[in-house]
Amino acid sequence: MKSTAPVEKNLVYTVEIEDLTYQGMGVAKIEHFPIFIADSIPGEKIETKIIKVQKNFAFGRVEKVLEESPDRVESNDAAYTQTGIAPLQHITYDAQLKFKQNQIKNLLKKSHLEDLEVADTVGMENPTGYRNKAQIPVRKIKGKLQTGFFKRNSHDLVPIEDFYIQDPVIDKVIVEVRDILREFYIDPYREAENKGIIRNIMVRRGRRSGQIMVVLITRTKDVPHLAEITEAIAAIDGVVSVIQNINYKQTNVIMGDEDRVLAGESVIHDELLGLDFIISAHSFYQVNPIQTEKLYQLAIDKAGLTGEETVIDVYSGIGTISLAMAKAAKKVYGVEIVKEAVQDAKINAFQNNASNTEFVVGKAEEQMQKWQEDGLKPDVVVVDPPRKGLDQSVIDATVGMKPKRVVYVSCNPATLVRDIDRFGEQGYVVNQPIVPVDQFPQTPHVESVTVLERA
Ligand SMILES: C[S@@+](CC[C@H](N)C(=O)[O-])C[C@H]1O[C@@H](n2cnc3c(N)ncnc32)[C@H](O)[C@@H]1O
């Protein structure tokens, strides 16, 4: 069937950028037909070459910027945009912060909640080199083992050594591990056939502690020269934990279920808000520790604790928010689905003398209902869900327990706005500005804190 799109692949068009998608792509329109163009900014006039045409939209590439936005800065490396590591790198940091604030405002408007205020985004002083965790694919390119990142919407590896938004020490460790794997001729993973050995390298580094964990994610349990490889990795400055994770499956999910500690500890330590945390390979830990302290402090301040409150921390991970709140509350309960994270949380509570905490492994959907049935009466409920937001059952159980306040830490404004609406139907209202906190500079991700109060 012949396409009815008003644009044709490989042809060049002059367009004006009208908007920025939540993925950070510029949007232009020709006869109302949207064209998504990476590396472009609203207000710019550009020449774009069409690279892909779909039924209802097309993708274009910037050929030439004819009229430049004042928000444009020199891009660092095309690979950061190509791979989606840093899709906003071409925009000034101030404009990035504004973009994030506007994303929440626009979504509120679409849901007829435009009366709610959104504060200025809390930014970072140095918005690069912040990530404390890397999960890097390993592939063979022209016969050589390479580490880097996949091109957007593909599994074609672009070799990268400086990842720009990652802790530069982590970048260095990845290169060292890559060179060790090269030295022993370890076969990189071949996805199409589910063959080869080394799939990914995961590196985590405690910003305060300097402790480094290296996880080799392999397709097979047996790895040639594993003892020598382990010894060489364990000798890298700062490495305190070397782990093998085995993922046999042909899947996009990075880690498998089987782990073995090859050298050192099974965890690393890090410090947040004066508390010491252990973090294991499978546990969630916020990736930007500098901003995390600001985010958690905001959540604590907004919870309005006096030392007398019962708090439930839903989606508690390794207990970071729970323990930070436990200092100012009577009792904190946490629920989290990942068993290892809950084990970490219990040890973290013990290490930090937080005897007023209790952590449960479970699905928030079930545990909240159970707590409600048991007659638990929290004063404050903190929720920090994954991107899909809250299940209706979590909202119902929360409302059923009648907390005075719900502090909602969100990493996805679309589900946040949906959930504000659902809470609103049950009498919980937002009286204070929603505060975006930039956890992910140079990327379009938006984190925020909202307080809902019983009307
Ligand atoms: C955004 S993280 C927040 C973790 C923690 N509050 C922190 O800041 O480190 C979301 C957490 O929810 C957990 N999770 C995902 N689905 C869940 C569910 N249905 N029930 C309970 N926990 C879940 C994840 O394992 C993850 O630890």
The ligand as an ORCA input file, in Angstrom:
! r2SCAN-3c Opt
* xyz 0 1
  C      12.057      3.533     42.355
  S      12.620      2.184     43.343
  C      12.614      2.896     44.947
  C      13.448      2.217     45.970
  C      13.801      3.019     47.216
  N      12.691      3.781     47.726
  C      14.991      3.910     46.952
  O      14.825      5.119     46.796
  O      16.102      3.391     46.884
  C      11.220      1.134     43.292
  C      11.354     -0.154     44.086
  O      10.128     -0.866     43.991
  C      10.383     -2.250     43.928
  N       9.156     -2.854     43.367
  C       8.791     -2.948     42.069
  N       7.564     -3.483     41.975
  C       7.133     -3.714     43.238
  C       5.923     -4.243     43.797
  N       4.924     -4.635     43.017
  N       5.817     -4.340     45.126
  C       6.833     -3.940     45.926
  N       8.007     -3.443     45.465
  C       8.150     -3.327     44.137
  C      11.648     -2.337     43.098
  O      12.332     -3.547     43.320
  C      12.423     -1.111     43.599
  O      13.266     -1.449     44.672
*
